[in-house]
Amino acid sequence: MWIKKPQKTDFRFRWSIYIVLLAVLMFTAARLALYETCRPVFAVLSPQEVRSAFLNGLRFDLSCIALFLGPFILLLNLPVNSRRWAKWLLYIISLVMLVLAGVLAADLVYFPSVTRHMTQEIVQFFHNWDTIVSYISGPLLWPLIGLLAVFVVAVLFIRYKIKTRFAPDFGSPLAEGGKLLLIIVLMLLGVRGHFGAGKALGAADVYNYAHSAAAAALTTNGVFTAYHVGYKGHVETDNPYPPEQAVLIARELLFSPDETASDAHYPLMRSKEAPSSLKDINIVIVLLKGWHPRFVDSLSGGSYGVTPVFDEIVANGVTFNNAYASGKHSILGFASILAGVPPVPGLPVFGYGVEMASLSPVPKNFSDAGYYTLFVQAAKSSEWHLGALASFLGMKDSFGGEDLPELLSYKDKAPLGYDYEALLFAADKIKNREEKNFFATVFTGITQEPFASTLPQFNKYSGDDWDSGFKNALAYADWSIGEFLNKAKEDGWFDNTIFIFVADHTTGAKTDSLYDQFRIPLVMYAPKILPAIRRNITVSQLDLAPTIYALTGINVPYTAFGRNIFDNSREAQRFAFVSEGANIGLITPKGAIRHDGRQIIGVETLQDDFDASSEAEKLQALDKAAYTLLKENRWFEHE
């Protein structure tokens, strides 16, 4: 029986259409998966807003498809008489599709922790291979195995089709030229996202189609936000507030009554007339990796039972019930606390450029005052470059996970190291110091996902969900803090030390509310120095630098984007300035607002007299003042 051989055709243009449709389907599936897995975040959206997010989201999806796949589709359709040309370009297109799918999968893992897409993190992520490996071997393992399997199948399929069914077949020069022109026009339209004049589609343009942070998150995608921030090193902003007026408002909001501006060219640099009067007080900052108050029974009223040590600290310390992080990333909390620098959209991430402005770091001022300054992190020093940055900010000694001997036999390898080892190592360094007083910061790491199983006694929850993993890690972290405090008592430096327990950022928030997204534990624990009290004032990580100077009696000119927590004047006007990628926010006792630099994109009202418009002006002024002075290097004057 005669079998007809399959007819060979030139299917490149037809396949190009299939590739684009497949990519659109992939992005839409990722958006649908995000919507289903993070329902509580998107519960505030109406059905119409959800439909709008899916429809307008195609603009941002097609922008990514045109940008990353368009050039290869154009090359594929060139009139080149070569099977190899077509085969290898299809291989490359498959590889690009694999990478895009991988980023979307990583974003789906990342988004639930911070309820936003990847932005600044992409700038730092690829400089931290330990973190990459921990994620690949953890929550991303099976998705990546699946994607690799699909890629292998795609390559074999392409190879078979090119060999058995493909033959170059070109039409007239006019037809071929028209085909290429159509591809180019569609590419440009896809990247730009519109027909009119103006810039191509950017991260901030999402608010032309979405009117809340939740709607914006559903409209955009992780590939788009990661590329636009990673490529530029910062997010685009457009805050039209007049800089001179912004600086005046910022100074009024940030200065305490006994502080004055030191220099007109550096308008936020402040000082007091009285000279330094150093007190015999040490400072230890314990940066708690990703702690959220809702898991701490004494802060939430819960009954998780994993923080008995911290509950005792809360009972006997100065506890701030309304404390907030300035951002959603470790490096932002680090910069806010130790350098007094806020995260400002439009500027590079701290550690990638903004730190090159003249700053007045807290560690340097303590070193200059004769203190022993120490930074220890559970993770390796290369993690977010914190080891080098700590030294840059004036820490005399800086150590990372590679310097810490493992003291206990743990079940799993922790991606960011062990809290017990970091805290005990810091205690030993403090004990053996030469200087009388010290300023130390210890950055914990065990509460970073993927969560590691530490010791059997801390496996209090048997579930394999995120909450169970975090609570088990938190139980170990809490015990480690207790051992650290016991060591301080044994070595004789507990009584004259103020321990400041503060999270770098929060994780595990359940709602889109700014109050939930940024709220962190903040407790100052010094039973022999500070009387126990719980305070309801609104405070921020950025308030710690002025507070620490006041507590220790160090009086030097400095610039910080906060106000002494113990300054009781204008308590009702206190606020927390926060940043979440392209957006900024202001949290106050009466309400909170989200802002994209141009307009309000979300309002939360706690009291009827909350004036969102007035707070928006305040927020824009703060943002513009910080942006202007850091960009123009007028933050602080060095001698």
N, C-alpha and C positions, 0 to 999 in steps of 0.2 A: 504493500500500500504506500502510495506516494504521500509524503508529509510536506506540506508547504512551509518553507523557511520563514521565520518572522521577518517582517519588513523593517529595515533600518530607517530611522528618521532623525531629523535634527530637533530634539525636544528641549533645547536650552531655554527658549523663551517661555514655553509652557511650564517647565519646571521652575523657572524664576517666579512665576505667579504662585505656584504651589508652595514654594519656600516662604514667600511673604505671608501667605494665608496661614501656613503652619506656625510661623513666628507670632502672628497675631493671636492665634489660638493658644499658644504657649503663654503669652503675656496675660491674656484674658483668664486662662486657667489659674495662673498665679494670683491674679487679683481676686478671683472667686475663692481660692483657698485661703487667702488672707482674710477675706470677709467672713468666712465660715469659722476659722480658727480664732478670730479675735472679735467675736460677736459683741461682747460687752463694750468694746471701744466704739463700735459703729452703731450701737443701739440708739444713740442720740439722733441718728439720721432718719429723715422721713423716707418713705419708699421713693418719692420723686428725687430726693437727693442721692439715693443709692443708684437709681437709674442714670442720673446725670453723671455720677462718678464713673460708671462703667462706660458710658458713651464718650464723655470727654477724655477719659483715660486713654482712649484709642489715639488721641493726639500725641500723648507722651510715649505711648508704645511705638507708634509709627515713627516718631522722631528717633528712637533708639534703633529701630529696624533699618531706617534709611541711613543712619550714621554708621552702623557697624556692619550691616550686610550689603547696603547699597553699592559701595565701591566694587565688591567682589562680584555682585550680580552684573554690574556694568561690564567688568572685564570678561565675565563668562559669555556675554552676548556679543563680544567683538567678533568680527568676521575672520576668525583664525581657523585655518584648516588643519586642526590637530585634535586627535582624541585625547592625547596626554594633557593638553591645555585644559580641556573641559573636565577631565577626570580630576586633576589636581585642584582646580578651582572649586569643584564640588566638594572635595575633601576639606578644603579650607573653610568653605561655608558651613559644613557640618561641624567643624571644630569651633567656629564662632558661635554657632547655635548651642553647642555644648557649654561654652563659657557663659553665655547669656543665661542659659537654664541653671547653671551652677550659682550664678550671682542671685538669681531669683530665689533659688532654694535657700541660699545663705541668708537672704533678707527675710524669708519666712521664718527662719530659726531666730534671727536677731530681733525682728519687730515685736514679738510678744513681751520681751524683757523691758523695752523702753518705749513701746507704742509709737515708734516712728521708723521710717526707712533709714538705711545707712546713708550718712553724709560725711562729716569730718572723719569718721572712723576709717574710711577707705584710704585716706591720706597716710594714716599710721599703720594700718593693718598689715600691709605687705612688708613692713620693716620689722615685724615681730613673728618670726617663724615658729616660735614655741606655741604661740596662740593659734596660728594657722593649723599646726599639727594636732593640737588638742581638739580643735573643732572638727577637723577631718576624721580623726579617730573616734570622735564622739557623736554628736547629733547629726553630723553631715555624712557619716560613713555610708549608710545604706542608700540615701539619695544619690550620692556620688557614684556608688557602684552601679546603681540603676542607670544613671546617665552615661557612664562609660560603656555599659552593655549596649545601650541604644546607639551610641556613637560607633561601636564596632559593627553592629548590624547595618548601620547606614553606610559605612565605608564598603562593606562587602556587597551591599545592594547596588551602590554606585558603580563599583568595579564591574559587576555582572552586567548592568544595564549599558554601560559604555562599551563593553566588549561585544555584546550581542545585539543591541538595539540602536546604537548611535552611529550616525553618519553625518558629517557636516554638510549642510545644504543651505547655500546663501541665495537670497533673492536679489532683486535689482539694487544698485547703490542707493536709490531713493528710498526703497523699502527698508534697507538695513540702517540707513542714516536716520530715518524716521523712528525706527525702533529704539535706537540708542538715544535720540533726542527725548523720546518719551520717558525712558528710564532716568535720564538726567533731570528732567523737569520734576518727575515724581520724587526723586531723591531730595532735591532742593526743597520742594514743598513739604516733604516729610520732616526734614531737619528743622525748617523754619516754623512749621506748625500753623501757618496762615498764609494768605495771599497778599496781605497788605504790606506797607512799609514798616520799618522798625527792625529790632533785633530778632534773632532766631529765638525759638522757645527756650526759656530758662526756668530754673527751679522756682523762682518767685512768681512766674506766670500762672501757676496753678490756681492762684487766688482770683484770676479772672473767671474761673469756672467753678470754684468752690468757695464757700463762705464760712467755713469752720475748719479747725485743724483735723477733725475726723474725716470730713469730706475731702480735704486735701490729701490726706494719707491714702485714702481709697482711690483717689484719682491718679496719683503718680505711681511710680514703681521704683524698686530698689536699684535697678540698672540706671535709670535716668538720674536719680538723686546722687548716687555714688559717682557717676561719671562727671556730672557738672561740678561737684565739689572737689572730687579727686583731681580732675584735670586742672582746675583753677587754684586749688589749695584753699578756697574759701567759697562762701555762697555770695551770690549777688544781692545787693540791697539797694534801696532807693528811699532814703530818709531825708526829706526836704527841710527838716527843722534848721533854723539859722544857728550856726555853730557858736557864735558869741553869746547869744541868749541861752543856748543849751548849757554852756559852761557855767553861767551864772546860776541857773536853776540847779544844776548838779552840785555846785558848791554849797548852796543853801540846804540841800537835802542831805549831804554827806558830812559836813563839818559839825562838830560839837561846839557848844557855846564858847569854850575856852581855846578853840583852835582858830588860827588865822592863816590866810594865804601867804606863802613865803615869797613868791615871785610872780609878777604879772604874766611873764612868758610861760610859766608852768602853773596855771591857775588852780589845779587841784592838789598841788603840793602844799602840805600844811605843817604847822608847827605850833608849839606852845612857848610862852615866854619863860616859864620856869625851867631850870636845868634838870637833867636826869637825876633821879633819886632812886638808885637801884635798891630793890628789896631782895631779901634772901629767899627768893622764890624760883623754883625750876618749872619748866613747862615740858610736858610730854603730850604730843598730839598722836592719838591712835586713829588712823584713817581706816574706817570700817568698810571693807569692800562690798558695795552694793546692798547695804542694810536698808530695810524699809521698816518704819515703826510698827506696821501692823503685825509683824512677827514677834515683837517684843511685848510680852504680856503687860508689863508695867506702863507701856506707852499706848497700847491699844485696848486694854481691858480684856484681852483674849486669854485663852487657857492652853496655849501650845506647850508650855512647860519646858522650853529649850533654852531659856535665858535666865536662870536663877541668879547668876553672878551680876549680870547687867541690871536685873530688877533691883538688886541690892544697891547698886551704884545709883540708880535713879532715885531710890528712896532717900539716899544720903548725899545727893549732889544737887547742883543747880541745873535743873532740867528745863529745857525750852520746848514747850509743847508744839510750837509752830515755827519750826526751823526748816529751811529749804536749801537744797543744792542750787548752784548757779547754772548747772548744765546736766547733761546725761552721760557724761563720760569721765573716766578717771582723771585724764590729763586736765580737764576743766576744773574739777574740784581741787586738784593739786595746785594749779595756778591761782585759783581764787583764794585758797587758804594761805599759801606760802609766799605769794607775790602780790596779793590784793588786786589781781587783774581779772576783769570780767570777760566772759566769752562774748565776743562782739561779731555778729554776722558782717561779712564784708572784709574781714581781716583774716590772715592765715591763722591756723590753729596754733595754740601755744606749743612750743617745741618745734615748730616748722616755720618760724619767721617772726612772730609778734614779740617773742622774748628778746629779740635783738634791740628793741627800743630800750631806752634808759629806764630801768625800773628801780624800785627800792625794796628789794626782797627782805622778808622777815628774817631768814637765817643769817644773812649778811649783817644786819643791824645787831643781832645778838652776838655774832662772832666779834664784831668791832667793839662790843661792850665787854668782851672778856669771857663770854660763855663758851663752853664746849658745845658744839653743834653736831648733830648726828642724824643721819637718815638711814633707815633700814627698811627694805621691802621684802616680803615673802617671795615675790616673783624675781626672776633674774633681772639684773640691772638694765638689760637691754629692753625690757618690757616698757614700751612707750617712751624709751630713752630717759626714764625717770632718774636712774642713777646719775647719768651725766648732767641732767637738768638740776638735780639736787645740789651737786657740786657747783654748778654754774650760779645757783642762787645763794651760795655762800656756806653750804654745809662743810664743815671741816672733814668729816668722815662720811662716806656713803657706801653702803653695802647692799648686795642683792642676794637672791636665792643661791647663786653659785658659791657664795662665801659662807653659807650657813650649814654647819654639820647637822645631819639628820639624827635626831635624838631618840625618836620612837620608830617602831616597826609598823608602818602604815600598810593598809590593804591595797590602796590604789595610788597611782602617781598623780598628784594634784597639779593641774595645769599652771597655776600661779603660786605654787609653794604652800608651805604650812605655817599657820599663825603661831603655833607654840614655839617653833624654832626661831622665827623672826623676833618675837617678843622677848624670849629668854636671851637671845644673842644681844639685843639692844640693852637689856638689863646688865649684862656682863660688861659691855662697853661703858655704860654709865658708871658702874661700880669702879672701874679701873681708870677713870678719867684723871687728868692732872688738874684741871680747872675746878674752882669751887662750885660754880653753878653750871647748868646745862639747859639746852633747848634741843629736844629730840622729837623726831617724827617717825612713827612705825606704821607701815602700810601693810595691812593684812591681805590675804588672797584666797582663803579656802572657800569663800562664798561666791566664787566666780564659777559659772557653769562652763563646761559640763562638770557637774559636782562629783568630787572624788569621795569614796568611802574611806574614812580615816581609821578609827578604832571601833571595835564592836560595841562598846558601851554607848557610842553616840548614834548608833543606828536605831533611833527611837521610832521612826516611821518606815513602814515596809513598802509603801507604794513606789512606783517608778515614775510618778508625775513630777513636775517641776517643784511644786510646793514641798513635797516630801523630801526631795533631794536637798533643797535649800535649808529646810528646818534641821535636817541631820547635820549639814555642814555648819549651821549656826550653833548647834549644840556644842560642837567641838570648838568653834571660835569663842564662844562664851566661856568655856572651861579654860581655854588658853589665856584669856584676859585675867581670870582669877589667879592663875599660876603666876602671871606677870606681876600682879599687885602683891601677892605673897612674897615674891622675890624682892620687890621694892621695900617691903617692910623689913625683911630679913637683913637687907644690905644697908638700911638706915637712911634712905632718902625719900621715903614715902611721905613723912609728915610735912615737909616744906616743898612739896611738888603739887602742881595743879595738873591733873590728867584731863585732857580734853578729848572726849570720845565723839567723833563726828564721821558720818558716812561720806564717801567720795561722791556718790550719787545714789539714787534709789533704783531698785529692781522689784519686779513683782507687783507693780501697780495694777489695779483692777479696772480703773476708769480713765476717761480722757481728761478729767479735771486736773488743772494745774496744781491744786492742793495735793492731790494724790500722786501726780507724776513727779513732783519735786520734793515732797516732804521727806525729811531724813531725821534720824536720831541726832541730837546734840546735847551732851551732858558734860558739865564741868564738875569734876569730882576731886575734892580736896577737903576732907572732913575737918582738918585742923586749921583751915584757912577760910573756906567759904561755907556759910550756913546753908543747910539744905532748904531748897525752895523750888516750887514749880512755877514757871512764868509763862504767860500766854501771849507775850509780845511776839510780833513777827520779826524773825531774824534770818540771817543768811550766812553761808560760808564766808561771804565777802566781809562780814562784820568782824571776823575773828582777828584779823591783823591789828586794827585799832584797839580791840579789846585786850589782846595780849600785851601790847605796849603799855596800856594803862595798868594792867595787873602787876607788871614787873617793874614799873617805874622808869622804863626806858623812854626818854623824851628826845627824839631826833626828828628832823624833817623827814616826811615820808608822803607817799601817795598811795592810797588804797581806795577801792570803790565800795567802802562800807563805813559804818559808824560804830563806835564803842557800844557794846551791848549794855553796859552798866551806866551809860548816860541816860538818865531818866527823863530828860527833857524831850518833849514832842514824841512821846511813846506812841500816841495814836497815829502819828504820821509815818511810822516805820513800814518798811516794805522789803520785798525780796525781788531783785532783778534777776530774771532767768532767761535762758536762751535754749532753743531747741532747733538746731540747724538753721534754717532760713528765718525762723520766727523768733521774736522776743516776747517776753511776758512780764507782767508786774503783779505780784501777789501782795495783797494788803489785808488788814483785819476785816474790811468791809466787803471786799470782792476782789476779783482778779480779771485781768484782760490778756488776751493774746493779740499780737500785732505783727504785721509783716513789714513794718517800717513806713508804710504808706497809709494803712487803714487798719481799723480794728477788725479782727477776724473771729473773735470769740469773747463773750462776757460771762462771768460767773458772779452772781450777786448773792452776798450773804446778809447784807443789811439794806433796808429800803433807801437810805440816803447815799448809797454808793454812786458816785458820779464817774461813769466810765469815760466820758470825754475829757474830764480834767485829769484823770489818771493816765489816759492815752498821751496827753501832752507831756506829762511828767516822764513817761516811759520813753517817748521819742527824744526828749531832751537828754536823758541819761545815756541813751544809746548813741546819740550824735556826739555828745561830749567825749565819751570814751573812744569812739571811732576816730574823731578828729585829733585828739591829743596823742593817741598811740600811733596813728599814721604819720603825724607830723613830728613825732619824737619830742613831744612837749609834755610827756607824762611826769618825768622827774628829772631834776638837774643834778648831775654828778659833778663833784668838785674837780 
